[in-house]
Amino acid sequence: MMNNNMNATISEIESRIFTIRNMQVMLENHLAELYGVETKQINRSVKRNITRFPETFMFQLKTAEWENLKCQIGTSSLEHGGKRKLPFVFNEQGFAMLSAVLRSETAVNVRNEINLN
């Protein structure tokens, strides 16, 4: 498991990059884990700075996209303690902006390590 000490290997990070809507993206909870924060902190930061996150930077998954992704990554179902809302995903510009609004050294370090291209 990854933590905020940047012990994530390149293969761990790469395994959390998905192609959705022809974009390479990462789930909000995976980014939270990398940044060493809770997912709700990411969501609060995005809401406070929503004008910095256009749909070209992040978007909320549709039900079918989430169901498909859950099958790929083995996420628990909604009935058994899983996510109650459809998650957001961030592309490279989105998590770069997220690094800026989180204002933490860990976020900046993570941003420098991740390359979705």
N, C-alpha and C positions, 0 to 999 in steps of 0.2 A: 504494500500500500504506500502511496505517495504521502509526503508530508511537506511542511513549509521549510524544511531544511534543504530543499532541492535534491533529495536523494532519488528522485524519479529518473529512471533511465530513459534514453531516447525511445526505446521500444515500448515502454509503458505509456509515454506521451503519445506516440504514434498510434497505439492501439485505441486511444480515446478520441481520435480524429475520424469523423464520419463525413461522408458525402451525402448531403441532403439539398434538394433543389439546385443541383449542379454547383454547390458550394461546399468547400471543406469547412467543417464547423466542429466545435466542442460544446458539450452539454454544460449548463450552468453549474451543476453539482461537481463535475470533473474539474472545472476551473476553480471552484471554491476550494476543492481539496488541494489543488496545486498552489493556490494563493495562501493557503493556511487560514481560511475564513469559513464561516458558515454560509450556505447557499442564501439564507435570508439576508445576509449582509450584502451580497452581490445584488439581490433584488432591490433592496432599499437604495443602494448606490445608483442603480439604473433609474429607479423612479425619481430620485432627486435630480437626476441629470438627463432626463428622458430626451431632451432635444439633441443630446450628443450621440444618441443611439438610433439612427434611422433604420428602417427595415433592411437596408443594404449592409448593416453592421450586425444585426441580431434580429431574430424573429422567434415567435412561439410556434412550436410544432403543432401540426394538425393531428387529430386523433389517429388517422391511418399511419402517419409518419412515426408517431410515438410507438404504436403497436408493432410496427416493423422493426424499429430500433430496439425495442425491448426484447424481441426475439433474437436479435443479433448479439446483444450484450448480456442477456440473462437477468434483466432487472425484475424485481418482484412485481407481482400484479397489484393493481390498485386495491383489491379486496384484502390483501395481506400486508398492509402497512406501507405500501409503496407511495409514490407521489399522488397527491390529491388533485393537482393542477397539471396541465400540460406544461412541460418544461420549455425554457428558452434555450436557444443555441446561439453561439457567437462565432463569427468568422474572424479572420486575422485582424481586420480593422476594429471589430467589436471588442476583442479582448485586449487590443492595444489601448483603446479608449477606456476599457474597464481598469486596466493597470493605472491609467492616469487618475481616474476618479477615486480609486481605492486608496491612493496616496500612501502605499507602504513599500518598503524596500523589497520585501518578498515579491510583491506584484511586479515591480520593475525587473527584478532578476528573472522571474518566470517569463515575462514578456520577451526578454532577450534570448531565452532558451528555445521558445516555441516558434516554429516556422511551418505554416500550413502549406506552403507551395512546394 
